[in-house]
Amino acid sequence: MEDLIDVMIDSFSSVPSPYSMIALERTGGAVARVPETATAFQSRKAAFSLLILSGWVDPADSDVNVAWAPEVWERTWPLSSSGVYVNYLETEGEGRVRAAYGVNHARLREVKRKYDPHNFLRLNQNIEPAAT
């Protein structure tokens, strides 16, 4: 944990915008007492959740700001678990969406097949409906 905090602090020495942030959110407690298959969200045992956000105002600053968050992620992921919270994803792709739902992914595909077989609700971190 100390190594992760050191990386977070060091990463802010190069943060390109005052609108960017790194959040280390405490989890556990009541969230961890819910079985991982009781809801869509499975990563309930982690002690913390790490969120890296890059924000800026001037479009001319886009390149440096877009690059900062993945650079921080590259430095922090070896110090983290492989878990991921689906609401924190951007464009990482289907593999990361599948990882976010883990053991619940197949069940969620069945639910999607039943209630949204044509995948109308897909403009999110999409779960493809199960094949019929």
A tleap script that builds the chain and sets N, CA, C and O, in Angstrom:
source leaprc.protein.ff14SB
mol = sequence {
  NMET GLU ASP LEU ILE ASP VAL MET ILE ASP
  SER PHE SER SER VAL PRO SER PRO TYR SER
  MET ILE ALA LEU GLU ARG THR GLY GLY ALA
  VAL ALA ARG VAL PRO GLU THR ALA THR ALA
  PHE GLN SER ARG LYS ALA ALA PHE SER LEU
  LEU ILE LEU SER GLY TRP VAL ASP PRO ALA
  ASP SER ASP VAL ASN VAL ALA TRP ALA PRO
  GLU VAL TRP GLU ARG THR TRP PRO LEU SER
  SER SER GLY VAL TYR VAL ASN TYR LEU GLU
  THR GLU GLY GLU GLY ARG VAL ARG ALA ALA
  TYR GLY VAL ASN HIE ALA ARG LEU ARG GLU
  VAL LYS ARG LYS TYR ASP PRO HIE ASN PHE
  LEU ARG LEU ASN GLN ASN ILE GLU PRO ALA
  ALA CTHR
}
set mol.1.N position { 0.818 -1.188 0.000 }
set mol.1.CA position { 0.000 0.000 0.000 }
set mol.1.C position { 0.868 1.261 0.000 }
set mol.1.O position { 0.554 2.239 -0.678 }
set mol.2.N position { 1.953 1.227 0.762 }
set mol.2.CA position { 2.827 2.400 0.791 }
set mol.2.C position { 3.418 2.680 -0.585 }
set mol.2.O position { 3.556 3.839 -0.976 }
set mol.3.N position { 3.773 1.614 -1.330 }
set mol.3.CA position { 4.319 1.795 -2.675 }
set mol.3.C position { 3.293 2.455 -3.585 }
set mol.3.O position { 3.639 3.334 -4.375 }
set mol.4.N position { 2.036 2.039 -3.481 }
set mol.4.CA position { 0.979 2.623 -4.294 }
set mol.4.C position { 0.800 4.111 -3.970 }
set mol.4.O position { 0.665 4.935 -4.875 }
set mol.5.N position { 0.801 4.439 -2.713 }
set mol.5.CA position { 0.654 5.843 -2.308 }
set mol.5.C position { 1.824 6.669 -2.821 }
set mol.5.O position { 1.641 7.802 -3.268 }
set mol.6.N position { 3.031 6.103 -2.758 }
set mol.6.CA position { 4.195 6.810 -3.291 }
set mol.6.C position { 4.043 7.089 -4.789 }
set mol.6.O position { 4.368 8.182 -5.253 }
set mol.7.N position { 3.549 6.105 -5.543 }
set mol.7.CA position { 3.338 6.288 -6.981 }
set mol.7.C position { 2.267 7.345 -7.227 }
set mol.7.O position { 2.410 8.175 -8.125 }
set mol.8.N position { 1.199 7.319 -6.439 }
set mol.8.CA position { 0.137 8.316 -6.604 }
set mol.8.C position { 0.682 9.726 -6.372 }
set mol.8.O position { 0.410 10.634 -7.157 }
set mol.9.N position { 1.434 9.907 -5.317 }
set mol.9.CA position { 2.004 11.226 -5.003 }
set mol.9.C position { 2.973 11.657 -6.102 }
set mol.9.O position { 2.933 12.799 -6.560 }
set mol.10.N position { 3.835 10.745 -6.518 }
set mol.10.CA position { 4.801 11.066 -7.563 }
set mol.10.C position { 4.102 11.416 -8.884 }
set mol.10.O position { 4.561 12.291 -9.619 }
set mol.11.N position { 3.000 10.733 -9.178 }
set mol.11.CA position { 2.259 11.004 -10.411 }
set mol.11.C position { 1.710 12.417 -10.444 }
set mol.11.O position { 1.562 13.000 -11.517 }
set mol.12.N position { 1.410 12.969 -9.289 }
set mol.12.CA position { 0.899 14.329 -9.263 }
set mol.12.C position { 1.986 15.370 -9.472 }
set mol.12.O position { 1.683 16.545 -9.678 }
set mol.13.N position { 3.244 14.959 -9.421 }
set mol.13.CA position { 4.304 15.917 -9.737 }
set mol.13.C position { 4.301 16.250 -11.223 }
set mol.13.O position { 4.885 17.253 -11.634 }
set mol.14.N position { 3.644 15.412 -12.039 }
set mol.14.CA position { 3.575 15.668 -13.479 }
set mol.14.C position { 2.147 15.831 -13.975 }
set mol.14.O position { 1.919 15.776 -15.183 }
set mol.15.N position { 1.181 16.029 -13.090 }
set mol.15.CA position { -0.214 16.174 -13.520 }
set mol.15.C position { -0.334 17.448 -14.369 }
set mol.15.O position { 0.081 18.521 -13.930 }
set mol.16.N position { -0.893 17.339 -15.571 }
set mol.16.CA position { -0.930 18.497 -16.457 }
set mol.16.C position { -2.099 19.456 -16.221 }
set mol.16.O position { -2.145 20.527 -16.826 }
set mol.17.N position { -3.032 19.091 -15.360 }
set mol.17.CA position { -4.222 19.920 -15.193 }
set mol.17.C position { -4.712 19.882 -13.749 }
set mol.17.O position { -4.640 18.837 -13.103 }
set mol.18.N position { -5.207 20.999 -13.238 }
set mol.18.CA position { -5.781 20.999 -11.890 }
set mol.18.C position { -7.136 20.290 -11.833 }
set mol.18.O position { -7.696 20.122 -10.749 }
set mol.19.N position { -7.664 19.877 -12.971 }
set mol.19.CA position { -8.948 19.172 -13.013 }
set mol.19.C position { -8.782 17.654 -12.992 }
set mol.19.O position { -9.770 16.922 -13.040 }
set mol.20.N position { -7.563 17.187 -12.923 }
set mol.20.CA position { -7.292 15.747 -12.879 }
set mol.20.C position { -7.191 15.281 -11.445 }
set mol.20.O position { -6.950 16.075 -10.535 }
set mol.21.N position { -7.379 13.976 -11.248 }
set mol.21.CA position { -7.321 13.458 -9.875 }
set mol.21.C position { -7.024 11.965 -9.855 }
set mol.21.O position { -7.196 11.255 -10.846 }
set mol.22.N position { -6.582 11.528 -8.716 }
set mol.22.CA position { -6.462 10.111 -8.407 }
set mol.22.C position { -7.212 9.920 -7.095 }
set mol.22.O position { -6.932 10.598 -6.107 }
set mol.23.N position { -8.159 9.002 -7.092 }
set mol.23.CA position { -8.930 8.744 -5.878 }
set mol.23.C position { -8.672 7.316 -5.415 }
set mol.23.O position { -8.711 6.375 -6.207 }
set mol.24.N position { -8.416 7.175 -4.162 }
set mol.24.CA position { -8.298 5.868 -3.530 }
set mol.24.C position { -9.483 5.757 -2.587 }
set mol.24.O position { -9.494 6.356 -1.512 }
set mol.25.N position { -10.479 4.986 -3.000 }
set mol.25.CA position { -11.736 4.895 -2.258 }
set mol.25.C position { -11.747 3.652 -1.382 }
set mol.25.O position { -11.425 2.558 -1.845 }
set mol.26.N position { -12.108 3.814 -0.154 }
set mol.26.CA position { -12.210 2.683 0.781 }
set mol.26.C position { -13.449 1.876 0.427 }
set mol.26.O position { -14.538 2.430 0.280 }
set mol.27.N position { -13.281 0.589 0.293 }
set mol.27.CA position { -14.405 -0.313 0.049 }
set mol.27.C position { -14.436 -1.328 1.183 }
set mol.27.O position { -13.843 -1.101 2.238 }
set mol.28.N position { -15.106 -2.416 0.976 }
set mol.28.CA position { -15.221 -3.401 2.042 }
set mol.28.C position { -16.486 -3.167 2.843 }
set mol.28.O position { -17.475 -2.675 2.300 }
set mol.29.N position { -16.478 -3.503 4.108 }
set mol.29.CA position { -17.646 -3.296 4.964 }
set mol.29.C position { -18.859 -4.042 4.460 }
set mol.29.O position { -18.770 -5.218 4.104 }
set mol.30.N position { -20.007 -3.357 4.426 }
set mol.30.CA position { -21.260 -3.979 3.993 }
set mol.30.C position { -21.181 -4.461 2.553 }
set mol.30.O position { -21.775 -5.485 2.216 }
set mol.31.N position { -20.460 -3.743 1.698 }
set mol.31.CA position { -20.315 -4.156 0.300 }
set mol.31.C position { -19.667 -5.532 0.218 }
set mol.31.O position { -20.079 -6.362 -0.592 }
set mol.32.N position { -18.677 -5.779 1.033 }
set mol.32.CA position { -17.949 -7.045 1.000 }
set mol.32.C position { -18.760 -8.205 1.583 }
set mol.32.O position { -18.424 -9.367 1.355 }
set mol.33.N position { -19.808 -7.905 2.322 }
set mol.33.CA position { -20.606 -8.982 2.915 }
set mol.33.C position { -21.660 -9.544 1.965 }
set mol.33.O position { -22.279 -10.565 2.264 }
set mol.34.N position { -21.867 -8.895 0.836 }
set mol.34.CA position { -22.830 -9.365 -0.161 }
set mol.34.C position { -22.136 -10.416 -1.030 }
set mol.34.O position { -21.028 -10.170 -1.507 }
set mol.35.N position { -22.748 -11.571 -1.247 }
set mol.35.CA position { -22.120 -12.579 -2.105 }
set mol.35.C position { -21.861 -12.033 -3.510 }
set mol.35.O position { -22.664 -11.263 -4.036 }
set mol.36.N position { -20.744 -12.430 -4.116 }
set mol.36.CA position { -20.378 -11.867 -5.420 }
set mol.36.C position { -21.371 -12.197 -6.527 }
set mol.36.O position { -21.387 -11.514 -7.551 }
set mol.37.N position { -22.192 -13.213 -6.354 }
set mol.37.CA position { -23.186 -13.559 -7.374 }
set mol.37.C position { -24.571 -12.974 -7.079 }
set mol.37.O position { -25.520 -13.245 -7.814 }
set mol.38.N position { -24.697 -12.180 -6.022 }
set mol.38.CA position { -25.997 -11.609 -5.658 }
set mol.38.C position { -26.399 -10.436 -6.552 }
set mol.38.O position { -27.587 -10.159 -6.717 }
set mol.39.N position { -25.431 -9.759 -7.116 }
set mol.39.CA position { -25.682 -8.623 -8.002 }
set mol.39.C position { -24.725 -8.723 -9.187 }
set mol.39.O position { -23.917 -9.648 -9.253 }
set mol.40.N position { -24.810 -7.790 -10.108 }
set mol.40.CA position { -23.894 -7.794 -11.255 }
set mol.40.C position { -22.456 -7.534 -10.810 }
set mol.40.O position { -21.524 -8.126 -11.354 }
set mol.41.N position { -22.270 -6.665 -9.840 }
set mol.41.CA position { -20.940 -6.267 -9.367 }
set mol.41.C position { -20.316 -7.388 -8.553 }
set mol.41.O position { -20.877 -7.811 -7.543 }
set mol.42.N position { -19.160 -7.870 -8.986 }
set mol.42.CA position { -18.550 -9.006 -8.308 }
set mol.42.C position { -17.357 -8.663 -7.427 }
set mol.42.O position { -17.085 -9.385 -6.468 }
set mol.43.N position { -16.641 -7.592 -7.719 }
set mol.43.CA position { -15.386 -7.298 -7.006 }
set mol.43.C position { -15.665 -6.669 -5.651 }
set mol.43.O position { -15.500 -5.463 -5.468 }
set mol.44.N position { -16.082 -7.481 -4.719 }
set mol.44.CA position { -16.535 -6.975 -3.425 }
set mol.44.C position { -15.521 -7.144 -2.299 }
set mol.44.O position { -15.722 -6.614 -1.207 }
set mol.45.N position { -14.454 -7.863 -2.543 }
set mol.45.CA position { -13.509 -8.154 -1.470 }
set mol.45.C position { -12.327 -7.197 -1.405 }
set mol.45.O position { -11.584 -7.205 -0.424 }
set mol.46.N position { -12.140 -6.375 -2.429 }
set mol.46.CA position { -11.010 -5.439 -2.434 }
set mol.46.C position { -11.150 -4.431 -1.300 }
set mol.46.O position { -12.256 -3.999 -0.977 }
set mol.47.N position { -10.046 -4.066 -0.712 }
set mol.47.CA position { -10.063 -3.094 0.381 }
set mol.47.C position { -10.210 -1.666 -0.135 }
set mol.47.O position { -10.732 -0.799 0.566 }
set mol.48.N position { -9.747 -1.421 -1.371 }
set mol.48.CA position { -9.786 -0.086 -1.945 }
set mol.48.C position { -10.117 -0.165 -3.424 }
set mol.48.O position { -9.934 -1.199 -4.066 }
set mol.49.N position { -10.605 0.944 -3.948 }
set mol.49.CA position { -10.833 1.116 -5.370 }
set mol.49.C position { -10.008 2.322 -5.821 }
set mol.49.O position { -10.025 3.369 -5.174 }
set mol.50.N position { -9.293 2.169 -6.924 }
set mol.50.CA position { -8.442 3.230 -7.449 }
set mol.50.C position { -9.091 3.821 -8.693 }
set mol.50.O position { -9.450 3.089 -9.616 }
set mol.51.N position { -9.241 5.125 -8.720 }
set mol.51.CA position { -9.843 5.829 -9.848 }
set mol.51.C position { -8.882 6.921 -10.295 }
set mol.51.O position { -8.441 7.747 -9.495 }
set mol.52.N position { -8.564 6.909 -11.595 }
set mol.52.CA position { -7.664 7.906 -12.178 }
set mol.52.C position { -8.465 8.680 -13.218 }
set mol.52.O position { -8.957 8.098 -14.185 }
set mol.53.N position { -8.596 9.974 -13.024 }
set mol.53.CA position { -9.369 10.815 -13.941 }
set mol.53.C position { -8.508 11.963 -14.451 }
set mol.53.O position { -7.765 12.590 -13.697 }
set mol.54.N position { -8.626 12.218 -15.739 }
set mol.54.CA position { -7.922 13.336 -16.343 }
set mol.54.C position { -8.963 14.302 -16.899 }
set mol.54.O position { -9.821 13.911 -17.690 }
set mol.55.N position { -8.884 15.551 -16.485 }
set mol.55.CA position { -9.817 16.569 -16.955 }
set mol.55.C position { -9.067 17.841 -17.302 }
set mol.55.O position { -8.048 18.154 -16.687 }
set mol.56.N position { -9.568 18.574 -18.287 }
set mol.56.CA position { -8.936 19.810 -18.721 }
set mol.56.C position { -9.957 20.666 -19.445 }
set mol.56.O position { -11.050 20.201 -19.767 }
set mol.57.N position { -9.602 21.919 -19.700 }
set mol.57.CA position { -10.511 22.878 -20.320 }
set mol.57.C position { -10.088 23.190 -21.757 }
set mol.57.O position { -10.912 23.136 -22.670 }
set mol.58.N position { -8.853 23.505 -21.956 }
set mol.58.CA position { -8.360 23.960 -23.261 }
set mol.58.C position { -8.117 22.772 -24.196 }
set mol.58.O position { -7.310 21.898 -23.877 }
set mol.59.N position { -8.795 22.725 -25.337 }
set mol.59.CA position { -8.584 21.630 -26.292 }
set mol.59.C position { -7.124 21.485 -26.740 }
set mol.59.O position { -6.702 20.395 -27.124 }
set mol.60.N position { -6.369 22.557 -26.694 }
set mol.60.CA position { -4.952 22.489 -27.067 }
set mol.60.C position { -4.151 21.614 -26.108 }
set mol.60.O position { -3.056 21.162 -26.443 }
set mol.61.N position { -4.695 21.377 -24.921 }
set mol.61.CA position { -4.019 20.557 -23.914 }
set mol.61.C position { -4.445 19.091 -23.956 }
set mol.61.O position { -4.060 18.314 -23.082 }
set mol.62.N position { -5.213 18.713 -24.934 }
set mol.62.CA position { -5.781 17.360 -24.973 }
set mol.62.C position { -4.724 16.268 -24.977 }
set mol.62.O position { -4.824 15.325 -24.193 }
set mol.63.N position { -3.722 16.366 -25.829 }
set mol.63.CA position { -2.747 15.278 -25.956 }
set mol.63.C position { -2.060 14.950 -24.631 }
set mol.63.O position { -1.978 13.785 -24.243 }
set mol.64.N position { -1.575 15.965 -23.948 }
set mol.64.CA position { -0.854 15.730 -22.699 }
set mol.64.C position { -1.794 15.195 -21.609 }
set mol.64.O position { -1.396 14.359 -20.798 }
set mol.65.N position { -3.021 15.672 -21.597 }
set mol.65.CA position { -3.976 15.215 -20.586 }
set mol.65.C position { -4.503 13.808 -20.878 }
set mol.65.O position { -4.693 13.009 -19.960 }
set mol.66.N position { -4.735 13.513 -22.145 }
set mol.66.CA position { -5.186 12.170 -22.507 }
set mol.66.C position { -4.095 11.152 -22.185 }
set mol.66.O position { -4.407 10.020 -21.816 }
set mol.67.N position { -2.841 11.527 -22.315 }
set mol.67.CA position { -1.726 10.616 -22.048 }
set mol.67.C position { -1.479 10.392 -20.561 }
set mol.67.O position { -0.990 9.329 -20.180 }
set mol.68.N position { -1.803 11.361 -19.716 }
set mol.68.CA position { -1.441 11.284 -18.303 }
set mol.68.C position { -2.103 10.112 -17.582 }
set mol.68.O position { -1.414 9.356 -16.896 }
set mol.69.N position { -3.407 9.940 -17.716 }
set mol.69.CA position { -4.109 8.877 -16.969 }
set mol.69.C position { -3.581 7.485 -17.299 }
set mol.69.O position { -3.322 6.721 -16.369 }
set mol.70.N position { -3.406 7.106 -18.569 }
set mol.70.CA position { -2.846 5.780 -18.851 }
set mol.70.C position { -1.413 5.606 -18.319 }
set mol.70.O position { -1.018 4.508 -17.926 }
set mol.71.N position { -0.650 6.695 -18.312 }
set mol.71.CA position { 0.700 6.619 -17.748 }
set mol.71.C position { 0.639 6.304 -16.254 }
set mol.71.O position { 1.417 5.492 -15.754 }
set mol.72.N position { -0.281 6.944 -15.552 }
set mol.72.CA position { -0.451 6.661 -14.120 }
set mol.72.C position { -0.920 5.223 -13.938 }
set mol.72.O position { -0.429 4.513 -13.061 }
set mol.73.N position { -1.867 4.794 -14.763 }
set mol.73.CA position { -2.368 3.423 -14.681 }
set mol.73.C position { -1.233 2.416 -14.875 }
set mol.73.O position { -1.155 1.435 -14.136 }
set mol.74.N position { -0.367 2.637 -15.841 }
set mol.74.CA position { 0.760 1.726 -16.086 }
set mol.74.C position { 1.653 1.607 -14.858 }
set mol.74.O position { 2.235 0.551 -14.608 }
set mol.75.N position { 1.760 2.671 -14.107 }
set mol.75.CA position { 2.590 2.653 -12.898 }
set mol.75.C position { 1.880 2.016 -11.710 }
set mol.75.O position { 2.529 1.447 -10.832 }
set mol.76.N position { 0.545 2.108 -11.676 }
set mol.76.CA position { -0.185 1.614 -10.502 }
set mol.76.C position { -0.686 0.184 -10.636 }
set mol.76.O position { -0.835 -0.497 -9.622 }
set mol.77.N position { -0.952 -0.301 -11.854 }
set mol.77.CA position { -1.582 -1.617 -11.983 }
set mol.77.C position { -0.746 -2.748 -11.404 }
set mol.77.O position { -1.331 -3.702 -10.889 }
set mol.78.N position { 0.595 -2.707 -11.453 }
set mol.78.CA position { 1.328 -3.808 -10.811 }
set mol.78.C position { 1.134 -3.853 -9.289 }
set mol.78.O position { 1.416 -4.868 -8.652 }
set mol.79.N position { 0.658 -2.759 -8.724 }
set mol.79.CA position { 0.451 -2.672 -7.278 }
set mol.79.C position { -1.012 -2.905 -6.908 }
set mol.79.O position { -1.396 -2.755 -5.748 }
set mol.80.N position { -1.826 -3.271 -7.897 }
set mol.80.CA position { -3.262 -3.420 -7.711 }
set mol.80.C position { -3.695 -4.854 -7.988 }
set mol.80.O position { -2.922 -5.667 -8.494 }
set mol.81.N position { -4.940 -5.144 -7.646 }
set mol.81.CA position { -5.512 -6.429 -8.036 }
set mol.81.C position { -5.950 -6.331 -9.484 }
set mol.81.O position { -5.878 -5.257 -10.081 }
set mol.82.N position { -6.394 -7.413 -10.046 }
set mol.82.CA position { -6.845 -7.386 -11.437 }
set mol.82.C position { -8.307 -6.980 -11.551 }
set mol.82.O position { -8.838 -6.906 -12.660 }
set mol.83.N position { -8.964 -6.717 -10.433 }
set mol.83.CA position { -10.370 -6.345 -10.454 }
set mol.83.C position { -10.594 -4.999 -11.121 }
set mol.83.O position { -9.704 -4.150 -11.174 }
set mol.84.N position { -11.809 -4.827 -11.630 }
set mol.84.CA position { -12.150 -3.571 -12.280 }
set mol.84.C position { -13.624 -3.271 -12.019 }
set mol.84.O position { -14.457 -4.178 -12.012 }
set mol.85.N position { -13.937 -2.012 -11.809 }
set mol.85.CA position { -15.310 -1.567 -11.601 }
set mol.85.C position { -15.820 -1.048 -12.938 }
set mol.85.O position { -15.236 -0.124 -13.502 }
set mol.86.N position { -16.892 -1.621 -13.447 }
set mol.86.CA position { -17.362 -1.326 -14.801 }
set mol.86.C position { -17.647 0.157 -15.018 }
set mol.86.O position { -17.450 0.651 -16.128 }
set mol.87.N position { -18.095 0.874 -14.015 }
set mol.87.CA position { -18.407 2.296 -14.187 }
set mol.87.C position { -17.163 3.161 -14.337 }
set mol.87.O position { -17.272 4.342 -14.670 }
set mol.88.N position { -15.990 2.597 -14.098 }
set mol.88.CA position { -14.753 3.348 -14.262 }
set mol.88.C position { -14.094 3.079 -15.611 }
set mol.88.O position { -13.046 3.653 -15.906 }
set mol.89.N position { -14.680 2.229 -16.425 }
set mol.89.CA position { -14.100 1.910 -17.728 }
set mol.89.C position { -14.430 2.985 -18.756 }
set mol.89.O position { -15.432 3.692 -18.646 }
set mol.90.N position { -13.583 3.085 -19.733 }
set mol.90.CA position { -13.796 3.982 -20.869 }
set mol.90.C position { -13.884 3.122 -22.123 }
set mol.90.O position { -14.949 2.593 -22.440 }
set mol.91.N position { -12.769 2.981 -22.839 }
set mol.91.CA position { -12.750 2.271 -24.116 }
set mol.91.C position { -11.825 1.060 -24.065 }
set mol.91.O position { -11.217 0.707 -25.075 }
set mol.92.N position { -11.711 0.431 -22.921 }
set mol.92.CA position { -10.766 -0.678 -22.768 }
set mol.92.C position { -11.202 -1.950 -23.480 }
set mol.92.O position { -10.382 -2.845 -23.688 }
set mol.93.N position { -12.458 -2.052 -23.854 }
set mol.93.CA position { -12.904 -3.179 -24.663 }
set mol.93.C position { -13.629 -4.268 -23.891 }
set mol.93.O position { -13.771 -4.217 -22.669 }
set mol.94.N position { -14.082 -5.255 -24.655 }
set mol.94.CA position { -14.922 -6.323 -24.119 }
set mol.94.C position { -14.226 -7.142 -23.028 }
set mol.94.O position { -14.875 -7.568 -22.072 }
set mol.95.N position { -12.938 -7.365 -23.155 }
set mol.95.CA position { -12.221 -8.146 -22.146 }
set mol.95.C position { -12.294 -7.533 -20.761 }
set mol.95.O position { -12.463 -8.244 -19.770 }
set mol.96.N position { -12.168 -6.221 -20.690 }
set mol.96.CA position { -12.245 -5.544 -19.391 }
set mol.96.C position { -13.678 -5.518 -18.869 }
set mol.96.O position { -13.900 -5.590 -17.660 }
set mol.97.N position { -14.653 -5.415 -19.777 }
set mol.97.CA position { -16.059 -5.489 -19.352 }
set mol.97.C position { -16.323 -6.872 -18.766 }
set mol.97.O position { -16.940 -6.995 -17.708 }
set mol.98.N position { -15.861 -7.894 -19.445 }
set mol.98.CA position { -16.023 -9.271 -18.954 }
set mol.98.C position { -15.340 -9.428 -17.593 }
set mol.98.O position { -15.883 -10.073 -16.696 }
set mol.99.N position { -14.165 -8.846 -17.442 }
set mol.99.CA position { -13.449 -8.915 -16.162 }
set mol.99.C position { -14.229 -8.203 -15.058 }
set mol.99.O position { -14.237 -8.655 -13.913 }
set mol.100.N position { -14.877 -7.103 -15.395 }
set mol.100.CA position { -15.637 -6.352 -14.389 }
set mol.100.C position { -16.790 -7.176 -13.824 }
set mol.100.O position { -17.090 -7.101 -12.632 }
set mol.101.N position { -17.431 -7.958 -14.680 }
set mol.101.CA position { -18.575 -8.763 -14.235 }
set mol.101.C position { -18.165 -10.163 -13.799 }
set mol.101.O position { -18.907 -10.817 -13.068 }
set mol.102.N position { -17.007 -10.633 -14.229 }
set mol.102.CA position { -16.458 -11.906 -13.789 }
set mol.102.C position { -17.435 -13.064 -13.842 }
set mol.102.O position { -18.003 -13.365 -14.892 }
set mol.103.N position { -17.625 -13.711 -12.700 }
set mol.103.CA position { -18.485 -14.896 -12.619 }
set mol.103.C position { -19.930 -14.590 -12.970 }
set mol.103.O position { -20.707 -15.511 -13.222 }
set mol.104.N position { -20.306 -13.329 -12.994 }
set mol.104.CA position { -21.679 -12.934 -13.288 }
set mol.104.C position { -21.928 -12.668 -14.774 }
set mol.104.O position { -23.075 -12.491 -15.184 }
set mol.105.N position { -20.885 -12.640 -15.566 }
set mol.105.CA position { -21.018 -12.246 -16.968 }
set mol.105.C position { -21.962 -13.168 -17.744 }
set mol.105.O position { -22.834 -12.680 -18.462 }
set mol.106.N position { -21.811 -14.463 -17.618 }
set mol.106.CA position { -22.679 -15.394 -18.363 }
set mol.106.C position { -24.145 -15.209 -17.971 }
set mol.106.O position { -25.022 -15.209 -18.835 }
set mol.107.N position { -24.411 -15.052 -16.687 }
set mol.107.CA position { -25.787 -14.830 -16.218 }
set mol.107.C position { -26.344 -13.525 -16.765 }
set mol.107.O position { -27.514 -13.462 -17.140 }
set mol.108.N position { -25.529 -12.491 -16.814 }
set mol.108.CA position { -25.968 -11.204 -17.344 }
set mol.108.C position { -26.237 -11.281 -18.845 }
set mol.108.O position { -27.123 -10.590 -19.348 }
set mol.109.N position { -25.496 -12.100 -19.556 }
set mol.109.CA position { -25.779 -12.304 -20.988 }
set mol.109.C position { -27.137 -12.972 -21.171 }
set mol.109.O position { -27.860 -12.660 -22.117 }
set mol.110.N position { -27.483 -13.882 -20.279 }
set mol.110.CA position { -28.807 -14.527 -20.347 }
set mol.110.C position { -29.918 -13.520 -20.058 }
set mol.110.O position { -30.951 -13.520 -20.729 }
set mol.111.N position { -29.709 -12.673 -19.072 }
set mol.111.CA position { -30.685 -11.624 -18.759 }
set mol.111.C position { -30.834 -10.694 -19.956 }
set mol.111.O position { -31.947 -10.306 -20.313 }
set mol.112.N position { -29.720 -10.338 -20.570 }
set mol.112.CA position { -29.758 -9.463 -21.745 }
set mol.112.C position { -30.505 -10.143 -22.893 }
set mol.112.O position { -31.269 -9.486 -23.600 }
set mol.113.N position { -30.300 -11.432 -23.085 }
set mol.113.CA position { -31.007 -12.160 -24.140 }
set mol.113.C position { -32.508 -12.116 -23.910 }
set mol.113.O position { -33.282 -11.982 -24.857 }
set mol.114.N position { -32.918 -12.228 -22.657 }
set mol.114.CA position { -34.340 -12.248 -22.332 }
set mol.114.C position { -34.982 -10.864 -22.499 }
set mol.114.O position { -36.057 -10.745 -23.088 }
set mol.115.N position { -34.330 -9.831 -21.988 }
set mol.115.CA position { -34.952 -8.507 -21.940 }
set mol.115.C position { -34.507 -7.551 -23.053 }
set mol.115.O position { -35.189 -6.562 -23.320 }
set mol.116.N position { -33.391 -7.830 -23.694 }
set mol.116.CA position { -32.882 -6.956 -24.767 }
set mol.116.C position { -32.187 -7.810 -25.831 }
set mol.116.O position { -30.992 -7.639 -26.073 }
set mol.117.N position { -32.920 -8.725 -26.467 }
set mol.117.CA position { -32.294 -9.668 -27.399 }
set mol.117.C position { -31.672 -9.004 -28.628 }
set mol.117.O position { -30.781 -9.579 -29.253 }
set mol.118.N position { -32.129 -7.808 -28.980 }
set mol.118.CA position { -31.577 -7.108 -30.142 }
set mol.118.C position { -30.474 -6.122 -29.752 }
set mol.118.O position { -29.982 -5.365 -30.589 }
set mol.119.N position { -30.094 -6.140 -28.478 }
set mol.119.CA position { -28.994 -5.325 -27.958 }
set mol.119.C position { -29.212 -3.830 -28.208 }
set mol.119.O position { -28.283 -3.101 -28.556 }
set mol.120.N position { -30.442 -3.398 -28.027 }
set mol.120.CA position { -30.784 -1.978 -28.173 }
set mol.120.C position { -30.001 -1.137 -27.153 }
set mol.120.O position { -29.491 -0.068 -27.490 }
set mol.121.N position { -29.907 -1.618 -25.921 }
set mol.121.CA position { -29.196 -0.910 -24.847 }
set mol.121.C position { -27.724 -1.303 -24.890 }
set mol.121.O position { -27.268 -2.116 -24.086 }
set mol.122.N position { -26.995 -0.731 -25.821 }
set mol.122.CA position { -25.608 -1.120 -26.053 }
set mol.122.C position { -24.625 0.045 -25.975 }
set mol.122.O position { -23.420 -0.159 -26.128 }
set mol.123.N position { -25.114 1.255 -25.740 }
set mol.123.CA position { -24.240 2.421 -25.729 }
set mol.123.C position { -23.684 2.651 -24.330 }
set mol.123.O position { -23.741 3.758 -23.795 }
set mol.124.N position { -23.153 1.595 -23.758 }
set mol.124.CA position { -22.576 1.607 -22.424 }
set mol.124.C position { -21.419 0.621 -22.457 }
set mol.124.O position { -20.894 0.334 -23.533 }
set mol.125.N position { -21.019 0.106 -21.335 }
set mol.125.CA position { -20.056 -0.997 -21.314 }
set mol.125.C position { -20.867 -2.244 -21.612 }
set mol.125.O position { -21.344 -2.927 -20.706 }
set mol.126.N position { -21.011 -2.524 -22.874 }
set mol.126.CA position { -21.995 -3.480 -23.379 }
set mol.126.C position { -21.731 -4.920 -22.960 }
set mol.126.O position { -20.592 -5.382 -22.892 }
set mol.127.N position { -22.825 -5.598 -22.686 }
set mol.127.CA position { -22.836 -7.047 -22.521 }
set mol.127.C position { -23.665 -7.569 -23.687 }
set mol.127.O position { -24.845 -7.241 -23.809 }
set mol.128.N position { -23.064 -8.365 -24.528 }
set mol.128.CA position { -23.778 -8.955 -25.654 }
set mol.128.C position { -24.801 -9.960 -25.141 }
set mol.128.O position { -24.511 -10.715 -24.214 }
set mol.129.N position { -25.992 -9.981 -25.729 }
set mol.129.CA position { -26.971 -11.013 -25.335 }
set mol.129.C position { -26.433 -12.403 -25.659 }
set mol.129.O position { -25.715 -12.583 -26.643 }
set mol.130.N position { -26.779 -13.368 -24.841 }
set mol.130.CA position { -26.385 -14.747 -25.104 }
set mol.130.C position { -27.038 -15.205 -26.397 }
set mol.130.O position { -28.120 -14.742 -26.759 }
set mol.131.N position { -26.380 -16.107 -27.079 }
set mol.131.CA position { -26.955 -16.664 -28.319 }
set mol.131.C position { -28.201 -17.458 -27.993 }
set mol.131.O position { -28.306 -18.071 -26.931 }
set mol.132.N position { -29.141 -17.438 -28.917 }
set mol.132.CA position { -30.396 -18.166 -28.698 }
set mol.132.C position { -30.284 -19.591 -29.167 }
set mol.132.O position { -31.245 -20.353 -29.061 }
savepdb mol mol.pdb
quit
